Amino acid sequence: MSLVTTVKKAVRDRLIARAGGIDLSRLDKVPDALSWPLRREVMAPSSRLSATRDEDPVQLLASLLGLEVWLVTGDAESRLVLSDTTSYSTDIRPYMGSRGSVTDGDFGGLGFTDPPDHTRMRRLLTPEFTMRRLERLRPGVGSIIDKQIAEIEAAGERDAVVDLVPRFAFPIPFLVICDLLGLPDEKRETFSTLATARFDISKGAESSLGAIGGSRAFLLAEAARQRVNPGPGLIGQIVREHGDEITDFELGGLADGVFTGGLETSASMLALGTAVLLENRELWNRLVEDPDSAGPIVDELLRVLSVVQVAFPRFVKRDVVIGGKHIAEGSVIVCSLPAANRDPRTTPGDDVDPTRAHPSHLAFGHGFHRCVGAELARMELKLAFPALARRFPHMRLSVPSANLDYRELSVVYGVESLPVRLGG
């Protein structure tokens, strides 16, 4: 056994020991006791999830391999958990066996990183997402949207059925992220194949983790390449401004976090949001007539759809009390964002009502792990929905939204396809 292998094994064993010997990566299938909160009824949280929240917003979800898993479904309770910077860890490595080794590269980035590393790396990334820098991206985002709408127009006649997922919902955020990261054109096709499998837990933890490892390996290699030859995007900018302050591993993790947070989530919002708007003609027509009305409509769609179904799991570092429940050190807390965003104690009604829209919803998370790219996502949605509505004011779904092909067990909820007729 080589010295490197010996060190990796020692680190892995220490991490597993820290987690009480628990290795979640060995789960061939995530049990229903854990996965049922991800199931939906069309676009709404399941009636079981809503009833659970209304009965008690903090409940023991399951005991798995000696690990107590708690489900938090209330708005106030979720905010309490997600804003706590000292009682929890989001470092999942101790629970992932061989995939938890710090040298494997399968985990990292902001989402699975605790302070002080999280604080240091987020400080490097945040300046790239200020409103001033994002405004420089606006013309490019608009050009990408116009190009995709032109492709939709070229795809068929007035009554032709066009799938908006591959022509609109996926390519817009994908191309925006490629431009943002500074990925060369010849690498983008490879990158696109790594997009969605990481969020699907229906085949167990190993399948999802393999997809995570694939995208991270790609971005780690890209970070190393741009270390030598910095590109025009975010990766190259961080290299130029911070150099040796950040390692290739950390830089690849940050890039992977941008990829994770900005691709599948925005693609799902574009697809599901379009479906909701097409079945609510008043809102669709409002976008046709007044593109500036998109802001509150987008925030209500974000809240109602909550495509990111759970926040990063919180591993309890010391005993806590949430919603009157004592939760012991060593437990894990999972916050359901769709349930919290529809909590009747804070938001009456489940419909999309722009008059009550407020950007303080939990669709982007909350606290110091809140999505750093939230404003970029808002920009994409606020530009894309009105552009699509203005160009195709008579567009309609070719099947009812209840009959769309939804992803049943995905951390990011979405549809496989969105067939529409373009109209006159």
C-alpha positions in Angstrom: 0.0 0.0 0.0 1.4 3.4 -1.0 1.9 6.3 1.4 -0.8 8.3 -0.4 -3.3 5.4 -0.2 -2.4 4.8 3.5 -3.1 8.5 4.3 -6.4 8.5 2.3 -7.5 5.4 4.2 -6.6 6.9 7.5 -8.5 10.1 6.8 -11.5 8.2 5.5 -11.5 5.9 8.6 -11.3 8.9 10.9 -14.2 10.6 9.2 -16.4 7.5 9.3 -15.5 7.1 13.0 -16.6 10.7 13.6 -20.0 9.8 12.1 -20.3 6.7 14.3 -19.4 4.3 11.5 -22.3 5.5 9.2 -21.7 5.2 5.5 -24.7 6.5 3.6 -23.0 6.0 0.2 -23.6 2.3 0.5 -27.4 2.7 0.3 -28.5 1.0 -3.0 -31.9 2.7 -2.7 -33.0 5.6 -0.5 -35.8 4.2 1.6 -39.3 5.6 1.3 -39.1 6.7 5.0 -36.5 9.3 3.8 -37.6 10.0 0.3 -41.3 10.5 0.6 -41.0 14.3 1.3 -39.6 14.7 -2.3 -42.8 13.3 -3.9 -45.3 15.9 -5.2 -48.8 16.1 -6.5 -48.2 17.7 -9.9 -46.3 20.9 -8.8 -47.6 21.1 -5.2 -46.1 19.5 -2.2 -47.9 16.2 -1.4 -50.9 16.3 0.8 -48.9 14.1 3.2 -46.2 16.7 3.5 -48.6 19.5 3.9 -50.5 17.6 6.6 -47.3 16.8 8.4 -46.4 20.5 8.4 -49.8 21.6 9.7 -49.8 18.9 12.4 -46.3 19.6 13.6 -43.6 21.5 11.7 -40.8 19.6 13.4 -41.0 15.8 13.3 -38.7 12.8 13.5 -38.6 11.5 9.9 -36.7 8.3 10.3 -34.0 6.5 12.2 -31.5 5.1 9.6 -28.3 3.2 10.5 -28.4 4.6 14.0 -28.9 8.2 12.6 -32.0 10.2 13.6 -33.3 12.3 10.7 -35.6 15.2 11.5 -37.9 16.9 9.0 -38.6 20.6 9.4 -41.5 21.9 7.3 -42.5 25.2 8.9 -41.3 28.6 7.6 -40.2 30.0 11.0 -38.6 26.8 12.1 -36.7 26.4 8.8 -35.4 30.0 9.1 -34.2 29.2 12.7 -32.2 26.2 11.5 -30.8 27.7 8.3 -29.7 30.9 10.0 -27.8 29.2 12.8 -24.1 29.4 12.1 -22.8 27.5 15.1 -25.0 24.5 16.0 -24.8 22.6 12.7 -22.4 21.4 10.1 -23.1 20.8 6.4 -19.9 18.7 6.0 -21.3 15.4 4.7 -18.0 13.7 4.3 -18.0 11.8 7.6 -21.1 10.0 6.4 -20.0 9.1 2.9 -17.5 6.3 3.5 -14.8 6.1 0.8 -16.4 9.0 -1.1 -15.9 11.2 1.9 -12.1 11.3 1.6 -10.9 14.9 1.4 -8.6 13.8 -1.4 -11.2 12.2 -3.6 -12.6 15.5 -4.7 -16.2 14.4 -4.7 -17.3 16.9 -2.2 -16.4 20.5 -1.5 -17.6 23.9 -2.6 -19.7 26.2 -0.5 -22.7 23.9 0.1 -20.8 21.2 2.0 -18.2 23.4 3.6 -18.2 24.9 7.2 -16.6 28.0 8.5 -13.9 29.2 8.4 -13.2 27.6 5.0 -16.8 28.5 3.9 -16.3 32.1 4.9 -13.0 32.4 3.1 -14.2 30.9 -0.1 -17.5 32.7 -0.2 -15.7 35.9 0.2 -13.8 35.1 -3.0 -16.9 34.3 -4.9 -19.4 36.9 -3.7 -17.8 39.9 -5.6 -18.5 38.1 -8.9 -22.3 38.2 -8.1 -22.7 41.8 -7.1 -25.5 43.7 -9.0 -22.8 45.8 -10.7 -21.0 42.8 -12.1 -24.2 41.0 -12.9 -25.4 44.0 -15.0 -22.4 43.3 -17.3 -23.9 39.9 -18.0 -27.4 41.2 -18.9 -26.7 41.8 -22.6 -25.2 38.3 -23.0 -28.1 36.7 -21.1 -30.5 38.6 -23.4 -28.7 37.4 -26.5 -28.8 33.8 -25.4 -32.6 34.1 -24.7 -33.1 35.7 -28.1 -31.1 32.9 -29.8 -33.1 30.2 -28.2 -36.4 31.8 -29.0 -35.3 32.1 -32.6 -34.6 28.3 -32.6 -38.1 27.7 -31.2 -39.6 29.7 -34.0 -37.7 27.8 -36.5 -38.8 24.4 -35.0 -42.3 24.3 -36.4 -45.4 25.9 -37.8 -48.2 27.4 -35.8 -49.7 24.1 -34.6 -46.4 22.2 -34.4 -45.6 20.6 -31.0 -42.3 21.9 -29.6 -40.5 20.7 -26.5 -39.3 23.7 -24.5 -37.0 21.7 -22.3 -34.2 21.1 -24.8 -34.9 24.3 -26.8 -35.5 26.8 -24.0 -35.4 25.7 -20.4 -32.1 23.8 -20.4 -29.9 25.7 -22.9 -30.5 29.2 -21.4 -29.0 28.6 -18.0 -26.4 26.1 -19.4 -25.0 28.7 -21.8 -25.2 31.4 -19.2 -23.1 29.3 -16.8 -20.6 28.3 -19.5 -20.1 32.0 -20.3 -19.9 32.9 -16.6 -17.3 30.2 -15.9 -15.4 31.0 -19.0 -15.6 27.4 -20.5 -14.3 27.1 -24.0 -16.8 26.1 -26.7 -15.1 22.7 -27.4 -15.6 21.6 -23.7 -19.3 22.5 -23.4 -20.8 19.4 -25.0 -18.9 17.2 -22.5 -20.0 19.4 -19.7 -23.7 19.2 -20.7 -23.8 15.5 -20.2 -23.0 15.9 -16.5 -26.0 18.1 -15.7 -29.0 16.2 -14.3 -28.1 12.8 -12.9 -26.6 14.2 -9.7 -30.0 15.2 -8.4 -31.8 11.9 -9.0 -31.8 9.7 -6.0 -34.1 7.0 -7.4 -31.1 4.8 -8.1 -29.6 5.2 -4.7 -26.8 7.3 -3.3 -24.0 5.7 -5.4 -25.5 6.8 -8.7 -26.0 10.4 -7.6 -22.5 10.5 -6.1 -21.0 9.2 -9.3 -22.6 12.0 -11.2 -21.3 14.6 -8.7 -17.8 13.1 -9.0 -18.0 13.4 -12.8 -18.9 17.1 -12.8 -16.3 17.9 -10.1 -13.6 16.0 -11.9 -14.3 18.0 -15.1 -14.3 21.3 -13.2 -11.2 20.4 -11.2 -9.4 19.8 -14.5 -10.7 23.1 -15.9 -9.5 25.0 -12.8 -6.0 23.5 -13.2 -6.0 24.4 -16.9 -7.1 28.0 -16.3 -4.5 28.3 -13.5 -2.0 28.2 -16.3 -4.1 30.0 -18.9 -6.8 32.1 -17.2 -10.0 32.4 -19.3 -12.3 35.4 -19.5 -14.9 34.1 -17.0 -15.3 33.6 -13.3 -12.6 30.9 -12.9 -10.0 33.0 -14.7 -11.0 36.1 -12.8 -10.5 34.4 -9.4 -7.2 33.1 -10.6 -6.1 36.5 -11.7 -7.3 38.3 -8.5 -6.4 35.7 -5.8 -3.8 33.4 -7.3 -2.4 31.1 -4.6 -5.0 32.1 -2.0 -7.2 29.4 -3.4 -6.2 25.8 -4.5 -7.3 24.1 -7.7 -9.5 21.8 -5.6 -11.2 24.7 -3.9 -11.6 26.6 -7.2 -13.1 23.5 -8.8 -15.5 23.2 -5.9 -16.6 26.8 -6.2 -17.1 26.3 -10.0 -19.1 23.1 -9.3 -21.2 25.0 -6.8 -22.1 27.6 -9.4 -22.9 24.7 -11.8 -25.0 22.9 -9.2 -26.8 26.0 -8.0 -27.4 27.6 -11.4 -28.1 25.0 -14.0 -30.8 22.4 -13.1 -32.5 24.8 -10.7 -32.9 27.5 -13.3 -33.8 25.0 -16.0 -36.6 23.6 -13.8 -37.9 27.0 -13.0 -38.0 28.0 -16.6 -39.9 24.8 -17.6 -42.3 24.6 -14.6 -42.8 28.4 -14.5 -43.7 28.4 -18.2 -46.2 25.6 -17.6 -47.8 27.6 -14.7 -48.0 30.8 -16.7 -49.5 29.0 -19.7 -52.3 27.7 -17.5 -52.8 31.2 -16.0 -53.5 33.3 -19.0 -54.0 36.5 -17.0 -50.4 36.4 -15.9 -49.2 35.3 -19.3 -51.0 38.2 -20.9 -49.6 40.6 -18.3 -46.1 39.6 -19.4 -47.1 40.1 -23.1 -48.3 43.6 -22.4 -45.9 44.7 -19.7 -42.5 43.0 -19.5 -41.7 45.1 -16.4 -44.3 43.2 -14.5 -42.1 40.1 -14.4 -40.4 40.9 -11.1 -43.2 40.0 -8.6 -44.5 37.2 -10.9 -41.0 35.6 -10.8 -40.8 35.8 -7.0 -44.2 34.2 -6.6 -43.3 31.4 -9.0 -40.1 30.9 -7.1 -42.0 30.6 -3.8 -44.9 28.4 -5.1 -42.7 26.0 -7.1 -39.7 25.8 -4.8 -37.9 23.5 -7.2 -35.0 23.0 -4.7 -36.9 20.6 -2.5 -34.6 20.5 0.6 -31.8 22.7 1.9 -28.4 21.3 2.5 -28.7 18.8 5.4 -27.7 20.1 8.8 -25.7 17.7 11.0 -26.3 18.6 14.6 -23.1 19.5 16.5 -24.7 20.0 19.9 -28.2 19.4 21.3 -30.7 21.9 20.0 -34.4 22.7 20.5 -36.5 23.5 17.4 -40.2 24.0 17.6 -40.2 22.6 21.1 -38.5 19.4 20.1 -35.2 18.3 21.6 -32.8 17.2 18.9 -29.7 15.4 20.0 -26.2 15.9 18.9 -25.3 13.6 16.0 -28.8 13.9 14.4 -29.4 15.4 10.9 -32.1 18.0 10.1 -33.6 18.3 6.7 -35.7 21.4 5.9 -38.4 21.1 3.2 -38.4 24.3 1.3 -41.7 23.7 -0.7 -43.5 23.0 2.6 -42.0 26.0 4.3 -42.8 28.3 1.4 -46.4 27.4 1.6 -46.7 27.6 5.4 -50.2 29.0 6.0 -49.0 30.7 9.1 -46.9 33.1 7.0 -48.3 32.9 3.4 -52.1 32.5 3.0 -53.0 30.7 -0.2 -51.0 28.5 -2.6 -51.8 30.3 -5.8 -49.4 32.6 -7.7 -50.4 36.1 -6.5 -47.9 38.8 -7.5 -49.6 41.3 -5.2 -48.2 39.4 -2.2 -44.8 38.6 -3.7 -41.8 39.1 -1.5 -38.2 38.2 -2.2 -37.7 36.9 1.4 -39.1 33.4 0.4 -36.9 30.4 1.0 -36.6 29.2 -2.6 -32.9 30.2 -2.6 -32.3 28.9 1.0 -31.6 31.2 3.9 -28.7 32.4 6.0 -25.0 32.0 5.2 -25.7 29.1 2.8 -28.2 31.0 0.8 -27.6 30.7 -3.0 -24.9 33.1 -4.0 -26.3 33.2 -7.5 -29.8 34.1 -6.6 -29.8 37.4 -8.4 -28.4 35.9 -11.6 -31.2 33.4 -11.5 -33.8 36.1 -11.0 -32.3 38.0 -14.0 -32.6 35.0 -16.3 -36.2 34.4 -15.3 -37.2 38.1 -15.5 -35.8 38.3 -19.0 -36.8 34.9 -20.3 -40.5 34.7 -19.4 -41.5 38.1 -20.9 -39.4 37.4 -24.1 -41.1 34.1 -24.6 -44.6 35.5 -23.9 -44.1 38.5 -26.3 -42.9 36.3 -29.1 -45.5 33.6 -28.7 -48.5 35.3 -27.1 -50.8 32.4 -28.1 -48.6 29.6 -27.0 -50.3 26.8 -25.0 -49.5 23.5 -23.4 -50.1 20.5 -25.7 -51.1 18.4 -22.7 -52.5 19.5 -19.3 -49.8 20.2 -16.7 -51.0 17.2 -14.7 -50.0 14.9 -17.5 -46.4 16.1 -17.8 -43.5 13.7 -17.1 -42.3 14.9 -13.7 -39.1 13.7 -12.0 -40.4 11.7 -9.1 -37.4 11.5 -6.7 -35.2 14.4 -7.5 -33.8 17.0 -5.0 -34.4 19.5 -7.8 -38.0 19.0 -9.0 -38.6 19.3 -12.7 -40.0 17.8 -15.9 -38.4 15.7 -18.6 -40.2 17.6 -21.4 -42.6 20.5 -21.8 -44.5 20.1 -25.1 -46.3 23.2 -26.3 -48.0 24.5 -29.4 -46.7 27.9 -30.5 -50.1 29.3 -31.6 -50.6 32.1 -34.1 
